[in-house]
């Protein structure tokens, strides 16, 4: 071998070694849904939190992978004996990504903005019991409640409750600026979002220098991207039928966990004929949950009979109350004055559980005389038409927010369920701190919405992810819709 050849070979080896080393400092994550914008405090789209929760934005408290709530930007807090005053003590030395300090004024601004009369926060109800937010000193904030709320620390862990800087609001939807371990680096719409390590992070620094979220909506394309190793992991993998293949391939690991995602056949309770409880009950008995789980999710998913996660200790199994019974469904329709059935719409957003499940459900409904016109919509269109516009008959969606049965106390919410007794129960729940009493109230709440057949309760969405075998630190479970990369690294 000539001296030039030796130099070339050494240079090539060095280049490959350098490239490999660089690759171990970065990660590319595949996701099916692209966020409509990047402000988690003004939209219902979980796809925003999927990218930004904990990575870019942080709250006073935060969720961990096991579902526990731990301190975030607040290092500790004191609660008054009457449960009406929470005094939060903030970490010192926290800065936003532009270098400005994060202090009590920013916390007050964020909470006041979230609960303001003109707030566009999708979860404004989380802050409804806050009567006042007072700056005690730069590192101390006092939150005064109008009534005790045993869920306040839990509520403040949501992505909708992250702390934002007043000066960032004008550009927050396209250039988010938080306090997290990663900084926003760029967004190529329709393709990817790039993050980079925040060198000035106040807490434990990220182990990765760069992270890219790649948006791949088509399940076939997602499978191809993982197999070709174009992505290092795919969070919420949309083609569960391929998981056995990945499981048998030593290059990959398959993560199967639980989520907070109640997958439901959402029903417009104010649109005829769904304003009749007999029709909604007929709808429930027309559905074969297990056939949907097997056909759309290849067996991944747990049947539910109410809007509550089966892994929660307060869960009540009410699936038997809406068991698959087509003949009963037909009889109920006849009692409701619709012996020949009726026509409606079925809006399906992009996720596989909706598109695949929707085809199965439409066929099941047709068997009892309900003709559902399938309308496939993109996520932004679903948010505009269904969620905000309430212009739908039926739709399928997973509600991935944690412990969100309280949405049934909001008559203006998109499925428009209005039950004063349920609303009062939720008010009483918020004012109760005794664990046993709270459990009893939550179980009563589950029973009420099951009795009213508010929606068709299908299954609890499984958390299904595929990653390269040497990638570590990813959440297996999804206590909130997030891809937390703050502790992710490559094995040595």
SEKOL-743047 format. One line per field, with one value per residue (C-alpha): residue in one letter; x, y, z. Coordinates in Angstrom, 1 decimal, always signed. Example, Ala and Ser with C-alpha at 12.3 -4.5 7.8 and 13.67 -1.06 7.14 Angstrom:
BEGIN
residu	(A,S)
u	(+12.3,+13.7)
v	(-4.5,-1.1)
w	(+7.8,+7.1)
This chain:
BEGIN
residu	(X,X,X,X,X,X,X,X,X,X,X,X,X,X,X,X,X,X,X,X,X,X,X,X,X,X,X,X,X,X,X,X,X,X,X,X,X,X,X,X,X,X,X,X,X,X,X,X,X,X,X,X,X,X,X,X,X,X,X,X,X,X,X,X,X,X,X,X,X,X,X,X,X,X,X,X,X,X,X,X,X,X,X,X,X,X,X,X,X,X,X,X,X,X,X,X,X,X,X,X,X,X,X,X,X,X,X,X,X,X,X,X,X,X,X,X,X,X,X,X,X,X,X,X,X,X,X,X,X,X,X,X,X,X,X,X,X,X,X,X,X,X,X,X,X,X,X,X,X,X,X,X,X,X,X,X,X,X,X,X,X,X,X,X,X,X,X,X,X,X,X,X,X,X,X,X,X,X,X,X,X,X,X,X,X,X,X,X,X,X,X,X,X,X,X,X,X,X,X,X,X,X,X,X,X,X,X,X,X,X,X,X,X,X,X,X,X,X,X,X,X,X,X,X,X,X,X,X,X,X,X,X,X,X,X,X,X,X,X,X,X,X,X,X,X,X,X,X,X,X,X,X,X,X,X,X,X,X,X,X,X,X,X,X,X,X,X,X,X,X,X,X,X,X,X,X,X,X,X,X,X,X,X,X,X,X,X,X,X,X,X,X,X,X,X,X,X,X,X,X,X,X,X,X,X,X,X,X,X,X,X,X,X,X,X,X,X,X,X,X,X,X,X,X,X,X,X,X,X,X,X,X,X,X,X,X,X,X,X,X,X,X,X,X,X,X,X,X,X,X,X,X,X,X,X,X,X,X,X,X,X,X,X,X,X,X,X,X,X,X,X,X,X,X,X,X,X,X,X,X,X,X,X,X,X,X,X,X,X,X,X,X,X,X,X,X,X,X,X,X,X,X,X,X,X,X,X,X,X,X,X,X,X,X,X,X,X,X,X,X,X,X,X,X,X,X,X,X,X,X,X,X,X,X,X,X,X,X,X,X,X,X,X,X,X,X,X,X,X,X,X,X,X,X,X,X,X,X,X,X,X,X,X,X,X,X,X,X,X,X,X,X,X,X,X,X,X,X,X,X,X,X,X,X,X,X,X,X,X,X,X,X)
u	(+0.0,+1.4,+1.9,-0.9,-3.2,-2.4,-3.1,-6.4,-7.4,-6.6,-8.4,-11.5,-11.4,-11.2,-14.1,-16.2,-15.2,-16.0,-19.4,-20.2,-19.3,-21.4,-24.3,-24.1,-24.8,-28.0,-31.3,-34.0,-37.5,-40.4,-43.9,-47.1,-48.7,-47.1,-48.2,-50.4,-48.2,-45.8,-47.7,-48.8,-50.8,-53.3,-54.3,-55.8,-53.4,-51.3,-48.8,-47.4,-46.6,-45.3,-42.4,-42.0,-43.1,-40.2,-37.8,-38.4,-41.1,-41.4,-44.0,-43.9,-44.5,-44.0,-44.9,-42.4,-42.5,-44.3,-47.0,-45.8,-45.9,-42.6,-41.1,-40.3,-39.4,-40.8,-38.3,-40.8,-44.1,-46.1,-49.9,-51.9,-54.0,-57.3,-55.9,-56.5,-52.9,-50.0,-46.7,-44.2,-40.4,-38.7,-35.3,-32.7,-30.6,-33.2,-33.1,-35.2,-33.5,-32.8,-30.8,-33.4,-34.1,-37.2,-38.7,-42.0,-43.2,-43.1,-45.0,-47.7,-47.9,-48.2,-50.9,-52.9,-52.7,-54.0,-57.0,-57.8,-61.3,-60.0,-57.7,-57.4,-55.9,-57.6,-57.6,-58.6,-60.7,-57.5,-57.0,-60.7,-60.1,-57.2,-58.5,-55.2,-51.5,-49.2,-45.4,-43.9,-40.4,-38.5,-38.2,-41.6,-45.1,-48.3,-51.3,-54.6,-57.6,-61.3,-61.9,-59.6,-58.4,-56.7,-55.6,-53.7,-50.2,-51.4,-53.0,-49.9,-47.9,-49.9,-48.3,-51.1,-49.6,-46.0,-44.2,-43.7,-42.0,-44.1,-41.7,-41.9,-45.7,-45.8,-43.7,-44.4,-46.4,-43.4,-40.4,-41.1,-38.8,-38.9,-36.5,-36.0,-32.9,-33.3,-33.8,-35.9,-33.6,-35.9,-39.1,-39.4,-43.1,-44.3,-41.0,-39.3,-38.6,-35.0,-33.9,-30.4,-28.9,-29.4,-25.8,-27.1,-29.8,-30.4,-30.9,-29.3,-28.1,-29.4,-27.1,-27.8,-26.6,-29.3,-32.7,-34.9,-38.6,-39.5,-43.1,-44.3,-48.0,-48.3,-47.9,-46.2,-43.7,-43.2,-42.3,-39.9,-38.2,-37.6,-36.4,-33.9,-32.8,-33.6,-35.1,-33.6,-37.0,-40.6,-42.8,-46.4,-45.6,-48.7,-48.4,-48.8,-48.9,-45.2,-44.2,-43.4,-41.0,-39.1,-39.2,-37.4,-34.8,-31.8,-31.3,-34.4,-36.3,-40.1,-41.6,-45.1,-46.7,-49.9,-51.2,-53.8,-55.5,-59.1,-60.0,-63.7,-66.4,-67.1,-70.8,-72.3,-74.8,-76.6,-77.1,-80.2,-80.7,-77.7,-79.6,-81.6,-80.0,-81.6,-79.8,-76.5,-77.1,-78.0,-74.7,-72.8,-74.4,-73.7,-69.9,-67.7,-64.7,-62.6,-63.1,-61.9,-58.8,-58.0,-58.7,-57.3,-54.6,-53.7,-54.6,-52.9,-55.4,-57.6,-61.4,-63.1,-66.7,-66.2,-63.7,-61.1,-57.7,-57.8,-54.4,-55.8,-56.7,-60.1,-61.1,-64.4,-64.9,-68.2,-67.7,-70.6,-73.0,-72.4,-71.7,-71.8,-75.5,-76.7,-80.3,-80.5,-79.2,-81.9,-84.6,-83.3,-83.4,-87.0,-87.9,-86.3,-88.6,-85.9,-86.7,-85.0,-81.9,-80.5,-77.6,-74.7,-71.1,-68.0,-65.0,-61.6,-58.3,-55.0,-54.0,-54.3,-56.6,-59.1,-58.7,-58.6,-61.0,-63.4,-63.8,-64.6,-67.0,-68.8,-69.5,-70.7,-73.1,-74.4,-75.4,-78.0,-79.2,-76.9,-75.2,-72.1,-70.5,-66.7,-65.0,-61.2,-59.7,-56.2,-55.4,-55.7,-59.0,-60.3,-59.4,-61.2,-64.3,-64.9,-63.2,-63.9,-66.7,-68.7,-69.8,-69.9,-72.1,-69.4,-65.7,-62.9,-60.1,-57.8,-58.0,-54.4,-54.6,-54.1,-57.1,-59.3,-62.8,-63.4,-64.0,-67.5,-68.3,-67.8,-71.0,-69.2,-66.7,-66.9,-69.2,-71.5,-72.6,-74.5,-75.4,-75.6,-75.3,-72.0,-70.8,-71.5,-69.8,-66.6,-66.8,-67.1,-64.2,-62.0,-62.7,-62.0,-58.5,-59.3,-58.1,-60.9,-63.6,-61.9,-61.9,-65.6,-66.4,-64.3,-66.1,-69.5,-68.4,-67.5,-70.9,-72.8,-71.2,-71.6,-75.3,-75.8,-73.8,-72.2,-69.8,-68.9,-66.1,-63.7,-60.3,-57.3,-54.6,-51.4,-48.1,-46.3,-42.8,-39.9,-36.3,-32.8,-31.5,-28.8,-31.0,-31.9,-34.0,-37.2,-40.5,-42.3,-45.6,-47.2,-48.6,-49.0,-48.5,-44.8,-41.5,-39.3,-35.7,-34.1,-32.7,-32.3,-28.8,-27.0,-25.5,-21.7)
v	(+0.0,+3.4,+6.2,+8.2,+5.2,+4.8,+8.5,+8.2,+5.1,+6.8,+10.0,+7.9,+6.0,+9.3,+10.8,+7.7,+7.8,+11.5,+11.0,+8.1,+10.2,+13.1,+10.8,+9.6,+13.2,+13.6,+11.8,+11.8,+10.9,+10.0,+11.3,+10.8,+14.2,+17.6,+20.4,+23.1,+25.7,+25.7,+27.4,+24.7,+27.3,+28.1,+24.9,+21.5,+19.7,+17.1,+17.1,+20.4,+18.8,+15.8,+17.9,+20.7,+19.4,+19.4,+19.7,+23.4,+24.4,+23.7,+24.4,+24.8,+21.1,+18.3,+14.7,+12.0,+8.8,+6.9,+9.4,+11.0,+14.8,+16.3,+19.8,+21.7,+25.3,+25.4,+23.7,+23.5,+24.9,+25.5,+24.9,+26.8,+24.8,+25.9,+24.7,+28.1,+29.4,+27.8,+29.6,+28.4,+28.8,+29.0,+27.7,+30.5,+31.1,+30.0,+31.8,+31.7,+30.7,+34.4,+34.8,+36.7,+35.6,+33.6,+34.9,+35.3,+38.0,+35.5,+32.9,+35.5,+36.6,+32.9,+32.0,+35.2,+34.8,+31.2,+32.1,+35.5,+36.1,+36.3,+33.3,+30.9,+28.2,+24.9,+23.8,+27.1,+25.1,+23.9,+27.5,+28.3,+28.1,+30.5,+33.8,+35.7,+35.4,+37.6,+38.2,+38.0,+38.5,+37.5,+33.9,+33.5,+33.4,+33.1,+31.5,+32.1,+29.9,+30.7,+27.2,+24.3,+22.3,+19.0,+18.8,+22.0,+20.6,+18.0,+20.7,+22.8,+19.9,+20.0,+21.4,+24.0,+25.4,+26.0,+29.2,+31.6,+35.0,+38.0,+39.2,+35.9,+35.8,+37.6,+34.9,+31.9,+30.0,+29.8,+30.5,+29.1,+30.2,+28.4,+27.4,+23.8,+21.7,+22.1,+25.3,+25.6,+25.6,+25.6,+24.3,+23.1,+22.8,+19.6,+17.9,+18.4,+20.5,+20.8,+21.4,+22.0,+21.6,+24.6,+25.1,+27.4,+25.1,+25.6,+21.9,+18.6,+19.2,+17.2,+14.3,+15.0,+18.0,+17.9,+16.4,+16.3,+15.5,+14.1,+14.0,+10.9,+10.6,+7.5,+4.2,+2.5,+5.3,+5.2,+1.5,+2.1,+5.0,+2.9,-0.2,+2.0,+3.6,+7.0,+7.7,+6.5,+6.0,+6.4,+7.6,+6.4,+4.0,+4.0,+0.5,-2.0,-4.9,-4.4,-4.6,-8.3,-7.8,-5.1,-7.2,-10.0,-7.7,-7.2,-3.7,-2.5,-2.4,-2.3,-0.2,-1.1,+0.9,+2.6,+6.1,+8.5,+8.2,+7.3,+6.5,+7.3,+7.6,+11.2,+12.1,+15.6,+15.5,+18.6,+17.4,+15.4,+12.5,+12.3,+14.6,+11.5,+9.2,+6.1,+6.9,+7.2,+4.0,+2.3,+3.6,+2.1,-1.4,-1.4,-1.3,-4.4,-3.0,-6.0,-6.2,-2.6,-3.3,-6.4,-4.9,-1.4,-1.9,-5.6,-6.4,-3.5,-1.6,-2.2,-2.0,+0.8,+1.6,+5.1,+8.0,+6.8,+5.0,+1.4,+1.7,+4.4,+3.0,+4.7,+3.0,+1.2,-1.4,-0.4,-2.2,-4.6,-1.7,-1.0,-4.6,-5.4,-6.2,-5.3,-6.5,-4.3,-1.4,-1.8,-2.1,+1.2,+3.0,+1.8,+3.1,+6.5,+6.6,+5.6,+2.0,+2.5,+4.1,+7.4,+9.1,+11.0,+12.0,+10.4,+12.7,+10.8,+12.6,+11.0,+8.7,+5.0,+4.3,+6.7,+5.9,+2.2,+2.1,+4.3,+1.9,-0.9,+1.2,+2.5,-1.1,-2.0,+1.0,+0.1,-3.3,-1.6,+0.9,+3.9,+5.1,+7.0,+9.0,+8.9,+12.2,+12.0,+15.3,+16.5,+17.4,+21.2,+20.7,+18.5,+21.2,+23.8,+21.9,+19.4,+20.7,+24.5,+24.5,+21.5,+20.7,+17.0,+14.0,+11.5,+11.5,+9.3,+10.7,+9.7,+12.1,+11.9,+14.5,+13.0,+12.4,+14.6,+13.4,+17.0,+18.0,+16.5,+19.4,+21.9,+22.3,+24.3,+21.4,+20.0,+17.0,+19.5,+17.4,+19.5,+17.8,+20.2,+17.3,+16.2,+19.8,+20.1,+16.8,+18.1,+21.3,+19.2,+17.0,+20.0,+21.1,+17.7,+16.6,+13.4,+10.5,+8.1,+10.7,+11.7,+8.1,+7.7,+10.9,+9.9,+6.5,+8.3,+10.5,+7.5,+6.0,+9.1,+9.5,+5.8,+6.0,+9.0,+7.2,+10.6,+9.0,+5.6,+4.4,+2.2,+1.5,+2.9,+3.6,+1.7,+3.5,+1.8,+3.0,+1.5,+2.6,+1.5,-1.0,+1.2,+4.3,+4.6,+6.9,+7.0,+6.8,+3.5,+4.9,+8.2,+9.9,+12.9,+13.3,+14.0,+12.7,+13.8,+13.7,+15.3,+12.0,+10.2,+9.1,+6.4,+3.4,+3.5)
w	(+0.0,-0.9,+1.6,-0.1,+0.2,+3.9,+4.4,+2.5,+4.5,+7.8,+6.7,+5.7,+9.0,+10.9,+8.9,+9.6,+13.3,+13.5,+11.8,+14.1,+17.1,+15.9,+15.3,+19.0,+20.0,+18.1,+17.6,+15.0,+16.3,+13.9,+14.7,+12.8,+13.5,+12.9,+15.3,+13.8,+15.6,+18.5,+21.4,+23.9,+25.8,+23.0,+21.3,+22.0,+19.7,+21.7,+18.8,+20.2,+23.6,+21.8,+20.6,+23.2,+26.6,+29.0,+26.1,+25.4,+27.8,+31.5,+34.2,+37.9,+38.2,+35.7,+34.9,+34.9,+32.8,+35.6,+35.8,+39.1,+39.5,+40.7,+41.1,+37.9,+37.9,+41.4,+43.7,+46.5,+47.7,+50.9,+51.2,+53.8,+56.3,+54.6,+51.2,+49.6,+49.3,+47.5,+47.9,+45.2,+45.7,+42.3,+41.3,+41.2,+38.0,+35.5,+32.2,+29.0,+25.8,+24.9,+28.1,+30.1,+33.6,+34.5,+37.7,+39.6,+37.2,+34.4,+36.4,+37.2,+33.6,+32.4,+34.9,+34.5,+30.7,+30.9,+33.1,+31.5,+30.2,+26.6,+27.1,+24.2,+26.4,+25.4,+29.1,+30.7,+33.2,+34.8,+36.2,+37.0,+40.8,+40.8,+42.3,+42.4,+41.6,+43.6,+43.3,+46.8,+45.6,+42.4,+43.5,+45.3,+43.9,+45.9,+44.2,+46.0,+45.2,+45.4,+46.8,+47.7,+44.6,+45.4,+41.7,+41.5,+41.5,+38.9,+36.8,+36.8,+35.3,+32.0,+28.9,+28.9,+32.1,+31.1,+31.9,+29.0,+28.7,+28.0,+25.3,+23.5,+22.9,+19.6,+17.9,+20.2,+17.5,+15.1,+17.4,+20.9,+23.7,+27.0,+29.8,+28.9,+28.2,+24.5,+22.4,+19.3,+16.3,+13.3,+11.7,+8.1,+7.9,+6.4,+7.2,+10.6,+13.7,+15.0,+18.6,+20.0,+23.4,+25.8,+27.0,+29.8,+31.2,+34.8,+35.7,+34.6,+31.1,+28.1,+27.0,+23.3,+21.4,+18.7,+18.2,+15.1,+15.0,+11.6,+10.6,+8.7,+8.6,+6.4,+8.3,+5.4,+5.1,+8.9,+8.6,+5.8,+7.7,+10.7,+8.8,+6.8,+10.0,+8.7,+12.1,+15.4,+17.1,+16.2,+19.1,+18.7,+15.9,+13.6,+12.2,+15.1,+12.7,+12.0,+15.7,+15.8,+12.8,+14.8,+17.9,+16.1,+14.7,+17.0,+15.6,+17.4,+20.6,+20.9,+23.8,+24.8,+27.6,+28.7,+27.9,+29.2,+25.8,+26.0,+22.4,+21.9,+19.3,+20.1,+19.7,+19.1,+22.0,+20.7,+17.2,+16.4,+16.8,+19.2,+21.6,+22.5,+25.0,+23.5,+20.2,+22.0,+23.9,+20.6,+19.2,+22.1,+21.7,+18.0,+18.6,+18.9,+20.8,+20.6,+16.8,+16.6,+18.8,+16.8,+13.4,+13.8,+16.5,+16.0,+19.6,+21.3,+23.5,+26.6,+26.2,+28.2,+29.1,+30.4,+30.0,+32.5,+32.3,+33.4,+35.1,+37.4,+40.9,+40.8,+37.5,+37.3,+34.6,+33.0,+29.6,+30.4,+30.4,+26.7,+25.5,+21.8,+21.1,+17.6,+18.3,+21.4,+19.3,+16.7,+19.4,+21.0,+17.7,+17.2,+20.7,+19.7,+16.6,+14.2,+13.2,+9.8,+11.3,+10.1,+8.4,+10.0,+9.4,+10.7,+10.7,+10.9,+11.7,+10.4,+13.2,+12.4,+15.3,+13.7,+10.0,+10.5,+13.4,+11.5,+8.6,+11.1,+13.1,+10.0,+9.0,+12.5,+12.5,+9.1,+10.5,+12.7,+10.2,+11.0,+7.8,+8.7,+5.8,+6.3,+6.0,+6.2,+7.5,+8.3,+11.9,+11.4,+9.6,+12.5,+15.0,+13.0,+11.9,+14.8,+17.9,+17.4,+14.9,+16.4,+12.9,+13.0,+14.0,+15.0,+15.1,+16.6,+18.7,+21.6,+24.5,+25.6,+28.4,+31.9,+34.1,+31.9,+32.9,+34.0,+30.3,+30.7,+33.0,+30.2,+28.1,+25.5,+24.9,+21.4,+22.2,+24.0,+27.0,+29.5,+32.9,+35.9,+38.3,+36.8,+36.8,+40.5,+41.1,+39.5,+41.5,+44.7,+43.5,+43.1,+46.6,+48.1,+49.3,+51.1,+48.8,+49.6,+49.0,+45.7,+44.6,+45.4,+43.5,+40.4,+40.4,+40.5,+37.7,+35.5,+36.2,+35.3,+31.8,+31.2,+32.1,+29.8,+27.0,+26.3,+23.8,+22.5,+24.7,+22.7,+24.2,+26.1,+23.6,+24.0,+23.9,+21.0,+20.1,+18.1,+18.7,+17.9,+20.4,+21.9,+22.4,+26.1,+28.3,+26.2,+28.1,+27.6,+29.1,+28.1,+31.2,+29.0,+25.3,+25.2,+23.8,+26.7,+25.5,+28.5,+29.8,+26.4,+25.4,+23.4,+25.2,+25.5)
